[in-house]
Amino acid sequence: MPPNGDGVELVFVSPDFIEGEDADARAELVGRDWGLVYTVDDCQETYDTLRDNGVTFEDEPEEQPWGIQATFTDPSGNETVIQEPTVPDEF
């Protein structure tokens, strides 16, 4: 267990939860899409810090229905998301 009682969380997404005009395409990714998602307190601040230290992001922090997020790919090709949740933890 990391300091301050923070922990690691594994989230499974049901296709029934995916909504919107691209729901069918996104539902097709369930079980085949992968990557790392780091939950952060302040997405913009984390984005600025990482960018200032050489991380190249694919996009700037953007508001989504579930929170604010930005995505980068690490040198090994792994997609990584930093995410500031803006909805209660209901999952």
N, C-alpha and C positions, 0 to 999 in steps of 0.2 A: 504494500500500500504506500503510495507516495506521501510526502509530507503534507500536513494540513488536512488530512483526511480525504484528499482528492483521490479519485479512483479511475479505473478504466471501465468503459461501458461498451457493451456489444449491442448494436441495434439491428434488428431484423425489420425490413420494410415489407409490408403486405401490398400487393398490387391494388387491393381495394382502397388503400389510403391515397393513391395517386390520382389527382384530379387535374382538369384543365385541358386545353386543346391538344397538348402533346402527351396526354395520359397513356394512350396505347403504345406509343413509341417508348416512353419511359418505363412502362410496365414490362415491356420486352427485355429490359436490362436487369430486372430483378433476378438475382442469382448468377448474373454474368458480369455485372459492373462491379468494380472494386476500386479501392483507394483508401486513403486515410483522411479522417476528418478530425481536426483538433478543435474543441470547443474553447473559445477565448472570451474574456470579459469585454474586450473592446477590439472589434475587428479592425477598425481603421488604425488604431495605435499599433496593433500587432503587425498589420500590413506595412505600415511606415517603417517600423523597426527592422523587419525582415528585408524589405526592399533596400533600406539604407545599408544593410549588411550583405548585399549582393544577390538576393533572391529575385529571380525574374518571374513575375506573375503573368498569367494568361489574361487576367482581367483585374479591374479595380474592385474594391468592396462594393457589392450590389445588394440591394434589399430584395429578399425573396419572401414568399409567404411564411416560411419557417424561421427566418432570421436574416442576418447580414452575412455575406460570405465572399471570399475571394479564393481563387484557385491558382496553384502553381504546379509545375512538374519538376521533380527532383532529378539529379543527374543520371539516375538509373531508369528514368521514365515513369516513375510512380506518380500518379495524380494525387495531389494533396490539397485539402480544403481547410481553410481556417474559417470558423463559423461562430458568430455571436447570436445565440438563440434569442428570439423575441417573443416566443410563445411559451406558455407553461409546459413543463415536462409531463406530457400525457401518455407517453409511449411505454 
